[in-house]
């Protein structure tokens, strides 16, 4: 009988609690790691590698900068170390992030690729013009349409018409999709249209098997893949290296808060991981996923009150607990319409019944309601 991912996580959690895993799996893997000669902490060059982003022809660094932070010196340092792709939005950190990017890339634009998230009405050119002015550039390389839990909107002719209008104006080059809810459905919709040159979903190593079909389609259609919100940290180089083992993943987009973060992510991207360590990393990723939000969007799509459940959970699980940034959490929560926020939850439990990772969703919703009331 085939074991489901949910069953695997539950059984693994029991093994951890009983101590069996520590004795039979982790100890053996640790011993084997000592004999693994195929592990290298960083390349001798210490610079980030490049991969081609699908059919765009762009050679993009395998580690890229996501600018939820506002430290322009860190962005400049990343550029000096060879990171050449930066993704931003006019909404990050109340607009402070995009202004930091504009200052940091001054004098470097020709050697960089910029991604910009569409968070405005597709009928208006004003926000795009304002973003370009702040960035000090005439165009962005990839314009990412920000769509979650709505495959029909992904395939809306209005999205393509807006992109074509801006491309004709010379303000954008390639069309992308960013999504952190109902991701598989949204990405499949994007691939069916063949409009999108790049996908940028939430991607977690423990959910890799859910993405294998998407990877194959991207390879066939030559569509780039940017992994965001990966849940990795500078102190977890094995997970970074394991994600980049999939050659279909062009780059991992990460917020970097210090120059040390930049160094560690680049070192991790150059790390050669042997099969034993890779197996351990994948197993531990699955174990650690238990109780953590994968941002799949199943909860939102099941909510009888149409709450933005995974957005609410993200504010706590990702921004507060993982990134340790309550200010960004508060700003993201403020963007959720009042009719869809935590105060409207009736505690029915439908969201938890469909969650593949057994996330205590109602607990997160309650925390958000108290923290951001």
C-alpha positions in Angstrom: 0.0 0.0 0.0 1.3 3.4 -1.0 2.2 5.7 1.9 0.9 9.2 1.6 3.0 12.2 2.4 0.7 13.1 5.3 1.1 9.6 6.7 4.8 9.7 6.3 5.0 13.0 8.3 2.9 11.6 11.1 4.8 8.4 11.4 8.1 10.2 11.3 7.0 12.5 14.0 6.2 9.5 16.2 9.7 8.0 15.5 11.3 11.3 16.5 9.3 11.4 19.7 10.3 7.8 20.6 14.0 8.3 19.8 14.1 5.6 17.2 15.1 7.9 14.4 17.9 9.4 16.4 19.3 5.8 16.9 18.7 4.3 13.5 18.8 7.0 10.9 20.4 10.2 12.1 23.4 8.5 13.8 24.1 6.2 10.8 23.9 9.2 8.4 26.2 11.3 10.6 28.8 8.4 10.6 28.5 8.1 6.9 28.9 11.8 6.4 32.4 11.6 7.9 33.4 9.3 5.1 31.7 11.3 2.3 34.5 12.9 0.3 32.1 14.6 -2.1 31.3 17.5 0.3 32.9 20.9 -0.2 31.9 23.9 2.0 32.4 26.4 -0.8 34.0 26.8 -4.1 37.5 28.2 -4.2 36.3 31.3 -6.1 33.6 32.2 -3.5 31.4 33.7 -6.2 27.9 32.7 -7.2 27.3 30.5 -10.2 24.9 31.4 -13.1 22.1 29.5 -14.7 20.0 30.4 -17.8 16.5 31.6 -16.9 14.4 29.5 -19.4 13.8 31.1 -22.8 14.7 34.6 -21.7 18.4 34.0 -22.4 19.2 35.7 -19.1 22.2 34.2 -17.2 21.0 34.6 -13.6 22.9 34.0 -10.4 21.6 30.9 -8.5 21.2 33.0 -5.4 19.2 36.2 -5.9 18.1 39.1 -3.7 14.5 39.4 -2.5 14.2 42.9 -1.0 11.9 42.7 2.0 14.8 44.3 3.9 15.9 47.9 3.3 19.7 47.7 3.7 21.1 49.2 0.5 24.7 48.4 1.6 23.9 44.7 1.8 22.4 44.9 -1.7 25.5 46.6 -3.0 27.7 44.0 -1.4 25.6 41.2 -3.0 26.1 42.8 -6.4 29.9 43.0 -5.9 29.9 39.3 -5.0 28.3 38.4 -8.3 24.6 38.3 -7.5 22.9 39.8 -10.5 19.1 39.3 -10.0 17.1 41.5 -7.7 13.3 41.2 -7.1 11.3 44.0 -5.5 7.9 45.5 -5.1 6.6 49.0 -4.5 4.8 47.6 -1.5 7.7 46.0 0.4 8.4 47.7 3.7 6.0 50.5 2.9 8.0 51.5 -0.2 11.3 51.7 1.7 12.7 48.5 0.0 12.3 49.6 -3.6 14.0 53.0 -2.7 16.9 51.1 -1.2 17.2 49.0 -4.4 17.2 52.2 -6.5 20.0 53.6 -4.5 22.0 50.4 -4.4 21.9 49.6 -8.2 22.8 53.1 -9.3 25.8 52.7 -11.7 25.3 48.9 -11.9 22.0 48.6 -13.9 23.6 47.3 -17.1 24.9 44.2 -15.4 21.8 43.4 -13.4 18.4 41.8 -14.0 15.4 43.3 -12.2 12.1 41.7 -11.3 9.1 43.7 -10.2 5.9 42.5 -8.7 2.6 43.8 -10.0 0.5 44.9 -7.0 -1.6 47.5 -8.8 -4.6 47.7 -11.2 -3.7 46.3 -14.6 -5.6 49.2 -16.2 -3.2 51.8 -14.8 0.3 52.7 -15.9 1.0 55.1 -12.9 2.4 52.6 -10.4 4.8 51.1 -13.0 6.0 54.5 -14.0 6.5 55.4 -10.4 8.4 52.2 -9.7 10.7 52.7 -12.7 11.4 56.3 -11.5 12.4 55.1 -8.1 14.6 52.3 -9.5 16.2 54.8 -11.8 15.7 52.7 -14.9 13.6 52.7 -18.1 12.5 49.1 -17.8 12.5 45.9 -15.7 13.5 42.6 -17.0 10.6 40.5 -15.6 7.3 41.8 -14.5 5.7 39.3 -12.1 1.9 39.2 -11.9 1.0 38.6 -8.3 -1.9 36.0 -8.3 -2.9 33.5 -5.6 -5.6 30.8 -5.4 -7.1 32.0 -8.8 -6.0 30.0 -11.9 -8.7 31.8 -14.0 -7.2 35.2 -13.2 -3.7 33.8 -14.2 -5.1 33.0 -17.6 -7.1 36.2 -17.9 -6.6 37.9 -21.3 -6.5 41.2 -19.3 -3.2 40.2 -17.8 -1.7 39.5 -21.2 -3.1 42.7 -22.6 -1.6 44.7 -19.7 1.8 43.1 -20.2 1.7 43.6 -24.0 0.9 47.3 -23.4 3.8 47.8 -21.1 6.1 45.8 -23.3 5.2 47.9 -26.3 6.0 51.0 -24.2 9.5 49.5 -23.6 9.0 49.2 -19.8 9.1 45.4 -19.5 10.8 42.5 -21.3 9.4 39.3 -19.9 6.2 38.1 -18.2 6.3 36.2 -14.9 3.9 34.8 -12.3 4.5 34.9 -8.6 2.1 32.9 -6.3 2.0 31.6 -2.8 -1.5 30.2 -2.7 -3.1 27.4 -4.9 0.4 27.4 -6.5 0.2 24.2 -8.5 -3.1 25.1 -10.0 -1.9 28.7 -10.8 1.3 27.5 -12.3 -0.4 24.9 -14.5 -2.8 27.6 -15.7 0.2 29.8 -16.5 1.9 27.1 -18.4 -1.2 26.3 -20.4 -1.3 29.9 -21.7 2.4 29.8 -22.7 2.4 33.6 -22.0 4.7 33.4 -18.9 8.4 33.3 -19.3 9.1 32.7 -15.6 7.3 31.2 -12.5 8.1 32.3 -8.9 6.1 30.3 -6.4 6.7 29.5 -2.8 8.9 26.4 -2.8 9.9 24.2 0.1 12.3 21.2 -0.2 9.9 19.0 1.6 7.3 19.6 -1.1 9.6 18.7 -4.0 7.6 15.8 -5.2 4.6 18.0 -5.7 6.6 20.1 -8.2 8.2 17.4 -10.3 5.5 17.6 -13.0 5.8 21.4 -13.0 9.6 21.1 -13.4 9.1 18.8 -16.4 6.6 21.2 -18.0 9.0 24.1 -17.4 11.8 22.2 -19.0 9.7 21.3 -22.1 8.4 24.9 -22.5 11.7 26.5 -21.5 10.1 28.5 -18.7 12.4 29.8 -15.9 11.7 28.9 -12.2 12.6 31.1 -9.3 12.1 29.6 -5.8 10.9 32.0 -3.2 10.0 31.7 0.5 12.0 28.5 0.7 12.3 28.5 4.5 16.1 28.2 4.4 18.4 30.2 6.6 22.0 31.2 6.3 22.8 28.5 8.9 21.3 25.7 6.8 23.7 25.4 3.8 22.7 21.7 3.1 19.1 22.7 2.3 20.2 25.5 0.0 22.5 23.0 -1.9 19.8 20.4 -2.0 17.3 22.8 -3.5 19.8 23.8 -6.2 20.4 20.1 -7.1 17.3 20.5 -9.2 18.7 22.1 -12.3 15.2 23.3 -13.3 15.4 25.7 -10.4 17.2 28.7 -11.8 17.7 30.7 -8.6 16.7 30.9 -5.0 15.4 34.4 -4.1 16.2 35.3 -0.5 16.0 38.4 1.7 19.5 39.1 3.0 19.8 41.2 6.1 23.6 41.3 6.5 26.8 40.9 4.5 27.4 37.7 6.3 24.0 36.4 5.0 25.3 37.1 1.5 28.6 35.2 2.1 26.8 32.2 3.6 24.2 31.9 0.9 26.8 32.1 -1.8 29.0 29.5 0.0 25.9 27.2 0.3 25.2 27.6 -3.4 28.7 26.3 -4.2 28.5 23.5 -1.8 28.8 20.0 -3.3 26.5 17.6 -1.4 27.2 13.9 -1.4 24.3 11.4 -1.7 24.3 10.4 2.0 24.0 14.0 3.2 21.5 14.8 0.4 19.3 11.9 1.6 19.5 13.1 5.2 18.7 16.7 4.2 15.6 15.6 2.3 14.4 13.3 5.1 14.9 16.0 7.7 13.1 18.6 5.5 10.1 16.3 5.5 10.2 15.8 9.2 10.5 19.5 9.9 7.6 20.3 7.7 5.2 18.8 10.2 3.2 21.7 11.6 4.7 24.3 9.3 2.8 26.1 6.5 3.8 25.2 3.0 1.6 28.0 1.6 -0.2 25.6 -0.7 -3.5 27.5 -0.3 -5.7 24.5 0.4 -6.9 26.2 3.6 -7.9 29.4 1.8 -9.8 27.5 -0.9 -11.7 25.5 1.7 -12.8 28.4 3.9 -16.6 28.8 3.9 -16.2 32.5 4.8 -13.6 33.2 2.0 -10.9 34.3 4.5 -7.4 34.8 3.2 -6.3 32.0 5.5 -2.9 31.2 4.1 -2.0 35.0 4.0 -3.0 35.3 7.7 -0.9 32.2 8.6 2.0 33.5 6.5 2.1 36.7 8.6 2.8 34.7 11.7 4.5 31.5 10.6 6.8 33.1 8.0 7.3 36.8 8.9 7.1 36.6 12.7 8.3 33.1 13.5 10.8 32.5 10.7 12.0 36.0 9.6 11.6 37.5 13.1 10.3 40.7 11.5 7.0 41.9 13.1 7.0 45.1 11.1 6.8 43.3 7.8 4.2 40.9 9.3 2.1 43.9 10.4 2.4 45.6 6.9 1.4 42.4 5.1 -1.5 41.8 7.5 -2.7 45.4 6.9 -3.0 44.5 3.1 -5.5 41.8 3.9 -9.1 43.2 3.4 -11.0 43.5 6.6 -13.7 41.1 5.3 -11.0 38.4 4.9 -8.8 38.9 8.0 -8.5 37.0 11.3 -11.4 38.8 13.0 -13.8 37.1 10.6 -12.8 33.5 11.5 -15.6 31.4 13.0 -13.3 28.7 14.2 -15.0 26.0 12.2 -11.8 24.0 11.7 -12.4 23.3 7.9 -9.0 24.8 7.1 -7.2 22.4 9.4 -9.1 19.4 8.1 -7.6 19.9 4.6 -4.0 21.0 5.6 -1.5 18.4 4.3 1.0 19.4 7.0 -1.3 19.4 10.0 -0.6 23.1 10.7 -2.4 24.4 13.8 -4.1 27.0 11.6 -6.6 28.2 14.1 -3.8 28.9 16.5 -2.0 31.1 14.0 -5.2 32.9 13.1 -5.9 33.6 16.8 -2.4 34.9 17.2 -2.7 37.2 14.2 -6.1 38.5 15.5 -4.5 39.4 18.9 -1.2 40.7 17.5 -2.6 42.9 14.7 -6.0 43.9 16.1 
